[in-house]
Amino acid sequence: MMSRSAHHSGLLNAFRRAAQLLGGMFAVALLAVSPARTEVIVFTAQLSAAAEVPTNPSTARGTAEVRLDASRGLSWVIEFSGLTGPLRVAHFHGPASATTNAGILVPITLAGGSSPLVGSTTLTEQQVQEVLAGRWYINLHTANYPGGEIRGQVIRK
């Protein structure tokens, strides 16, 4: 015969194993149905006049690092030099390929108009999908090039 404490100990161990098994199954089920992104996805953009549509003769250049986090937060650091005049406005545009133009989606705060431009915003789920698909670009505008002096497609690093 099994003692009462041995019997309780055996039952307790059985319950623990069941709880671990069910807990593991619950965690797997949550992962299977959860569409949440847990990592930060990094994108880059190389800005130049050659990327403008149509192109222009400016020799200005720029680079951007763009980050998309799990809560649909988009943040950026854009560095640039050599513009033909003061930066007037800057935007994210899309959705568009590298060879087409599109409307303004997110204005970029200039903070004095000097490099670097740093900012962040929260995107809609549709905008997230467009960024992930490489359908956004950054455009920096000056008085000499009001349609955009330098541009760069935002692509996954």
N, C-alpha and C positions, 0 to 999 in steps of 0.2 A: 504494500500500500504506500501511496505517496503522502508525505506529510502535508499539512495545510499550507505551510510557508513555501514549500517546494511547488505545490500546485499554484499558489498565487504568483510565485516567481516565474513559472512557466507561462501563465496567462499574460503576465506583464510583458514578458519578452515577445510573445506572439502579437500582442497589441502594438508594441514598438515596431516590429517588423512590418505589420500591416500599415501602420501610420507612415513609415518610411516609404513603403511601396506606393501607397496612395498619394503621399506628398510628392513623390517623384513623378507619378503619372499626372498629377495636377499641374506641376511645373511644366512638363512637356506639353500638356494641353494649352496652357497659357502661351507658351512660346509659339505654338502652331497657329494660334488665332490672332496673336498680337502683331499688327503691322508697324509698330513703333520702331524708328531708327534709334539705335543706341549710340552710334559713333558719330563723330564729327567728320563730315566729308569736306575735303579741301579741293578747291578749284583754283586755277590760275588764268590770267589773261595777259597777253602781250599786246600792248597798245602801240599802234603806228598809223601813219597817214596812208600807207599802202593797204591797210585793212578797211579804210573808209570806202563808202559806196556813194558817189564815185570817189576815186582816190584823189589825193592832192599832193603838192610838192613839199609839204612841211617835213622837216627832219626831226621833229619832236618824237619822243619815245616815252613809254610808260610800262609799268608792270603792276599787276594786281594779284593779291591773294584774297580769296573769298572763301568763307567757311559757312557751311550749312549744318546746324545742329539738330538734335532729335526733336526739339520743340518747334521746328520750322523757323528758327532764328537764323537770319543771314547777317553776317558781319564781313567787313572788308577793310583792307588797307591798300590804297592806290598811290603809287609813287610815279612821278612824271618829271620830265625836264625838256627844255628846248622849245616850249610853245612860242608861237610868233607874237603873242600878246598875253595879257592877263586872262586867266581862266574865268569865263563868264558863268557857265553852268555845266553840270555833269549829271549823267543819268545812267541807270540800267534800262536797256531797251529790250523788247522782245514781244512775242516769240518770233525768232528769225534765224535763218541760216547765216553763215558768214558772208554771203553774197547778196543779202537783201536787207532792206531797212524795215524798221518796225517802230511802233509807238513807245512812248515813255512809260515805264512800269514803276520805277522807284527813283525819286530824285536823290541825288547825293549832295549832302551839305558841304559847302565849300570851306567854311571856317577860315576865311581870309583868302582863300584861293591858292594857297601855297601847298606844296607837296610835303608830307603825304595827306591824302584824304582818308579819314577814318570814320566809320559809321556802322550802323546796324539797323535792322528792321525785322518784322515778323511777316512771313509770307503766307499766302493761302496754300492749300494743298495743291491746287492747280499750278500755281507758280513754282512750288517745289518740283513738281513733275517736269515743268519746262526747263528749270535750271539743271536738273539731273539729265535731261535729254540734250543739253548743250545748246539750247535755243535762246539764250540771253547774251547780250553784249554790253560793254561799257563804252560810253562815248563822252569825250571831253570837248567842249565847245569854246571857241574864242570869237572875238569880233571879226577877225580875218576869215574865220571858217565857222560861220554860224550853224551850219549843218553838221559840224563836227570836225575837229582838227585831227584827233587820233581816236582810234577805236580798237577794241579787242574782244574777241569771243571768249566767253567764260566757259572753260573746259575743265573736266575733272582731272586732277593731278595724278 
